Every structure is written in C-alpha cells, then in structure tokens.
C-alpha cells in the first residue's frame, strides 16, 4: 500500500461530531470517512482520474495494446 500523506487539520468541533457519527454509521474511522468524502468530491469535480474497475483491468490483461 502506498504511504499516505499526513497533515494537521483544524475542524469545527460540531462538524467533527457529525463526521464521527457518519463514520460510525458506515463502519469507518473519522480519518477514512474524511478521505472517502474528499475522494468522491474530487472524482465528481473531474480532478481525480477514475480507477479502473476489475472488469476493465481483466479486459486489458486479455487484450494488451501492441507496444
């Protein structure tokens, strides 16, 4: 697994409580929940390339592009 960048985050306590409850509802840590939310926002904004699905990856393995 790639090493993750760590940095301090200042956040409103009320917002943090909301994130805690939301994360617990989805069986994630608060850190993972924040990363999940940010990743989805970046994908939606077109700022992060979409990861290949398993099917796309398998198709690429079956039909490699000539190089």
C-alpha positions, -999 to 999 in steps of 0.1 A, spaced: 0 0 0 13 35 -8 24 57 20 -2 83 29 5 120 34 -3 132 69 -11 167 79 -29 186 108 -65 195 102 -83 221 123 -120 215 122 -151 229 140 -160 206 169 -196 204 159 -186 193 124 -163 167 138 -191 153 159 -212 150 127 -183 132 110 -178 108 139 -215 98 138 -214 95 100 -182 74 101 -197 51 127 -228 46 106 -206 34 78 -181 14 99 -152 37 91 -128 58 112 -132 95 110 -100 98 90 -112 72 65 -146 90 63 -130 123 55 -108 107 29 -138 90 14 -158 122 12 -128 142 -3 -121 114 -29 -157 114 -40 -158 152 -43 -125 151 -63 -139 124 -87 -172 143 -91 -153 175 -99 -132 157 -125 -100 164 -106 -91 128 -99 -89 101 -126 -114 73 -121 -98 40 -110 -103 11 -134 -129 -15 -125 -118 -51 -120 -136 -59 -153 -117 -32 -172 -84 -44 -157 -91 -80 -167 -101 -69 -203 -67 -50 -205 -49 -82 -195 -67 -103 -221 -62 -77 -249 -29 -59 -243 -22 -30 -266 6 -35 -290 37 -17 -279 
